[in-house]
Amino acid sequence: MESIGVLMACPMNSYLEQQLENRFKLFRFWTVPDESSFLASHKDSIQAVVGNAFAGADAKLIEALPKLEIVASFSVGLDKIDLAKCKEKGIRVTNTPDVLTEDVADLAIGLMLAVLRKLCESDRFVRSGKWKRGQYVLTTKVCWLFSLASLLSLGLLASLNTFR
């Protein structure tokens, strides 16, 4: 039985690449010197395209692969995939939604705290030895409460499980 051809659009996670190579006939599109010639010679063996937020499947690529059955995006977004063309051709499209939602929210809150409480500035103050010459002017909690209220009013925290 012939192995299913998978076209990886760009370099990604090495583990993902290794697993795809173990299970399928993997083609690394970014290493191909002449894309048109490559697609012409492999058009009947490629059934899947794997992309991410930087490279996916545009209409030209989809048209060049008549056996294409699925386009998988190893990212949340689908910006690099021509969804209309996929729908027209009956090609399945997948992505990885909500994978990092909570982590991004945690990071956003952490960065807000760092900015409002001047953590980076304070760290530089201590590391430079300036603490020996005088005290550091502390920040207030009023800024944090104001920012939290602003985020709530904008609805930016509505999707976080922590605040439900």
C-alpha positions in Angstrom: 0.0 0.0 0.0 1.3 3.4 -0.9 2.0 5.8 1.9 -0.1 9.0 2.2 1.7 12.1 1.2 1.8 15.0 3.6 3.1 18.4 2.6 4.5 20.4 5.5 4.3 24.1 4.5 7.0 25.4 6.8 9.4 24.3 9.6 7.5 23.7 12.8 7.9 21.7 16.0 10.6 19.0 15.5 8.5 16.4 17.4 5.5 17.0 15.0 7.8 16.8 12.0 9.3 13.5 13.3 5.9 12.0 14.0 4.6 12.9 10.6 7.7 11.4 9.0 7.3 8.2 10.9 3.6 7.8 9.8 3.5 9.3 6.3 5.5 10.3 3.3 6.5 13.8 4.4 7.4 16.5 2.0 9.0 19.7 3.4 7.8 22.4 1.1 10.3 25.0 2.3 13.2 22.9 1.1 11.9 22.6 -2.5 13.9 24.7 -5.0 11.1 24.8 -7.7 7.6 24.6 -6.2 5.8 24.3 -9.6 7.9 21.3 -10.7 7.6 19.7 -7.3 3.8 20.1 -7.2 3.5 18.8 -10.7 5.5 15.6 -9.9 3.8 14.9 -6.5 0.3 16.2 -7.1 -1.2 12.7 -7.0 0.4 11.6 -3.8 -0.2 14.5 -1.5 -3.5 14.2 0.4 -2.7 16.5 3.4 -1.2 19.9 4.0 0.1 20.9 7.4 0.6 24.6 8.1 0.6 27.1 10.9 0.0 30.8 11.4 2.8 31.6 8.9 2.2 29.2 6.0 -0.9 27.3 5.0 -2.7 26.5 1.8 -3.7 29.3 -0.6 -6.0 28.8 -3.7 -3.0 28.1 -6.0 -1.6 25.3 -3.8 -5.1 23.8 -3.3 -5.7 23.8 -7.1 -2.3 22.2 -7.7 -3.2 19.2 -5.4 -6.2 17.3 -6.8 -6.0 14.5 -4.2 -5.9 17.0 -1.3 -8.4 15.9 1.5 -7.4 17.9 4.5 -5.5 21.0 5.5 -4.4 21.1 9.1 -3.2 24.3 10.8 -0.9 23.7 13.8 -2.1 27.0 15.2 -5.3 28.8 16.3 -5.8 30.9 13.3 -6.9 30.0 9.8 -5.6 33.2 8.1 -3.2 31.4 5.8 -5.8 28.9 4.5 -8.2 29.7 1.6 -11.3 28.5 3.4 -13.6 29.3 0.4 -11.5 27.2 -1.9 -11.4 24.3 0.6 -15.2 24.5 1.0 -15.6 24.5 -2.8 -13.4 21.4 -3.2 -14.8 19.6 -0.1 -11.5 19.7 1.7 -11.6 19.4 5.5 -9.8 22.1 7.5 -8.6 21.7 11.1 -6.8 23.9 13.6 -6.0 23.9 17.3 -8.4 26.4 18.9 -8.3 27.1 22.6 -5.0 25.4 23.1 -3.3 28.3 24.7 -6.3 30.5 25.8 -5.7 30.1 29.5 -1.9 30.5 29.2 -2.3 33.7 27.1 -4.7 35.1 29.7 -2.3 34.2 32.5 0.5 36.0 30.6 -1.6 39.0 30.0 -2.5 39.4 33.7 1.2 38.8 34.6 2.3 41.5 32.1 -0.3 43.9 33.4 1.0 43.4 37.0 4.6 43.8 35.8 3.9 47.1 34.1 1.6 48.5 36.8 3.9 47.5 39.7 7.0 48.4 37.7 8.6 45.0 38.3 11.2 45.2 35.5 12.2 48.8 36.6 12.4 47.6 40.2 14.5 44.6 39.1 16.9 46.9 37.2 17.1 49.2 40.3 18.2 46.3 42.5 20.6 44.7 40.0 22.4 47.9 39.3 23.1 48.5 42.9 21.2 51.7 43.1 19.3 50.4 46.2 22.5 51.1 48.2 22.2 54.8 47.5 18.5 55.3 48.3 15.0 53.9 48.3 13.0 53.0 45.3 9.7 54.9 44.9 6.9 52.3 45.2 3.8 52.2 43.0 0.2 52.1 44.2 -2.5 49.5 43.9 -4.9 52.1 42.5 -3.5 51.6 38.9 -4.1 47.9 39.1 -7.8 48.3 40.3 -8.4 50.9 37.5 -6.9 48.5 34.9 -8.9 45.6 36.1 -12.1 47.7 36.0 -11.2 48.8 32.5 -10.7 45.2 31.3 -14.0 44.1 32.8 -15.8 47.0 31.2 -14.3 46.1 27.8 -15.4 42.5 28.2 -11.8 41.2 27.9 -11.9 39.1 30.9 -15.3 37.5 30.1 -13.9 34.4 28.5 -11.5 33.5 31.4 -12.7 30.7 33.6 -11.0 32.3 36.5 -13.3 35.3 36.5 -16.6 33.5 35.8 
